[in-house]
Amino acid sequence: MESFISKALIKKDLTDISRSKTLLSTMIIIPILFSVLFPAAVVGGALFFDMEKLAGEDGRKMVSSFIESSMGDTVSAYSIEQQMTYIFINFMLPTLFLLVPIITAMTVAANSFVGEKERRTLESLLFSPVSIRKLFLSKIAASFIPPFLVSIVSFLACGIVINGFGYPLFQELIFPSANWIVLITCLSPMVILLVVLINILISSRVKTYQEAQNIGGVIVLPVVGLLIGQISGLFLLGVGLILAISGIVLLINLVLLSWISKYNDRFILFEKQIH
């Protein structure tokens, strides 16, 4: 019985998401910005502008430092335009790309409980025969699916743009690299789940969608930190680091899932959301 109710809840939530103009616009605009327009501007710019001149002496030194410390002879043989483009595609852009699943997951999950309240359907949901544990797991599943699909589609779109603009510059297909494969198969799903878990917990505690979004937005800060760390030359987001971060996020997710499975006080949830 509970299994049937859970499937029905997931289907209902996915339907509600598809009918929300705010959620749909976020899931369309953010991927276009970070997986189409941004890479097209940078990779396309390398074809039409003198990147070596634009980078200046400091930019050339930073690129040379990255190449010497972290990359092989093949990349060292590239022109400065190719090197700058390669670094951007394989190290800077993956960090920016993480904003696609993070922002879409944050937007969807923040709506999970407060959206029910705003649609005046939460009371009937809380009085239904489904357990609070099943209710949370259903909300997690429904909030995970859309950003995961958006992430996959964005990855494919990003590949088309990068290879389309990058082939004339490199005379070969340069996407996906090992960094991208590990990112999309390991880190991105773990980050989506983390954002969903955190924002569902927040959504179950606050009373408005705006409040849930404002609090959940803090999750973007680690991505900003990763980007700053790479730009400053502290590190590069290579395969090893991506796997290490994925492992850490996995452990955090397991702790949060364990906590949520014990979060079964229907009356506390009712008090936080209804009153």
Residue pairs with C-beta under 8 A, 6 or more apart in sequence:
1 129
2 129
2 130
2 131
2 134
5 128
5 129
5 130
5 134
6 130
6 134
6 137
6 138
6 141
9 125
9 130
9 135
9 138
9 139
9 142
10 138
10 141
10 142
10 145
13 112
13 138
13 139
13 142
13 143
14 142
14 145
14 146
16 115
16 119
17 23
17 24
17 108
17 111
17 142
17 146
18 24
20 111
20 115
22 107
23 107
23 108
23 111
23 146
26 103
26 104
26 107
27 104
27 107
27 108
27 146
27 147
27 150
30 99
30 100
30 103
30 104
31 100
31 104
31 150
31 153
31 154
31 157
34 96
34 97
34 99
34 100
34 154
35 97
35 100
35 154
35 155
35 157
35 158
35 161
36 157
36 158
36 161
38 93
38 96
39 89
39 93
39 158
39 161
39 162
39 165
40 161
40 165
42 85
42 88
42 93
43 85
43 88
43 89
43 161
43 162
43 165
43 166
43 169
44 165
45 51
46 81
46 82
46 84
46 85
46 169
47 165
47 168
47 169
51 80
51 81
51 84
51 85
52 60
52 80
52 81
55 63
55 80
55 84
59 84
60 80
62 233
63 80
63 83
63 84
63 87
65 233
66 87
66 91
66 233
66 236
67 75
67 76
67 83
67 87
68 76
70 236
70 238
75 83
75 86
78 86
78 170
81 169
82 169
82 170
85 166
85 169
85 170
86 174
89 162
89 166
89 174
89 175
89 177
90 177
90 179
90 180
91 179
91 230
91 236
91 237
91 238
92 227
92 230
92 231
93 158
94 179
94 180
94 183
94 237
94 242
95 223
95 226
95 227
95 230
95 237
96 227
97 154
97 155
97 158
97 183
98 183
98 187
98 188
98 191
98 223
98 226
99 220
99 223
100 150
100 151
100 154
101 147
101 148
101 150
101 151
101 188
101 191
101 192
101 195
102 191
102 192
102 195
102 219
102 220
102 223
103 220
104 146
104 147
104 150
104 151
105 143
105 144
105 147
105 191
105 192
105 195
105 196
105 199
106 195
106 199
106 213
106 216
106 217
106 219
106 220
107 213
108 143
108 146
108 147
108 196
109 139
109 143
109 195
109 196
109 197
109 198
109 199
109 200
109 203
109 216
110 199
110 202
110 203
110 209
110 212
110 213
110 216
111 203
111 209
111 212
112 139
112 142
112 143
112 199
112 200
112 203
112 204
113 122
113 139
113 200
113 203
113 204
113 269
113 273
114 203
114 206
114 207
114 208
114 209
114 211
114 212
114 273
115 203
115 209
116 122
116 125
116 273
117 207
117 273
117 274
118 208
118 209
122 273
122 274
123 270
123 274
125 135
126 266
126 269
126 270
126 273
126 274
130 138
131 264
132 263
132 264
132 265
132 266
132 269
133 260
133 261
133 263
133 264
136 200
136 204
136 260
136 261
136 263
137 260
139 200
140 193
140 196
140 197
140 200
140 260
143 196
143 199
143 200
144 192
144 193
144 196
147 192
147 195
147 196
148 188
148 189
148 192
151 184
151 188
151 189
151 192
152 184
155 176
155 180
155 184
155 188
158 175
159 175
159 176
159 180
162 174
162 175
163 173
163 174
163 175
166 173
166 174
166 175
167 173
167 174
176 184
178 239
179 237
179 238
179 239
179 242
182 239
182 242
182 243
182 246
183 242
186 242
186 243
186 246
187 242
187 245
187 246
187 249
190 246
190 249
190 250
190 253
191 249
193 249
193 253
194 219
194 249
194 252
194 253
194 256
195 216
195 219
197 253
197 256
197 257
197 260
198 216
198 219
198 256
199 212
199 216
199 219
200 260
201 256
201 260
201 263
202 212
202 215
202 216
203 212
204 269
204 272
204 273
205 272
206 212
206 215
206 272
207 272
207 273
226 237
229 235
230 236
230 237
235 241
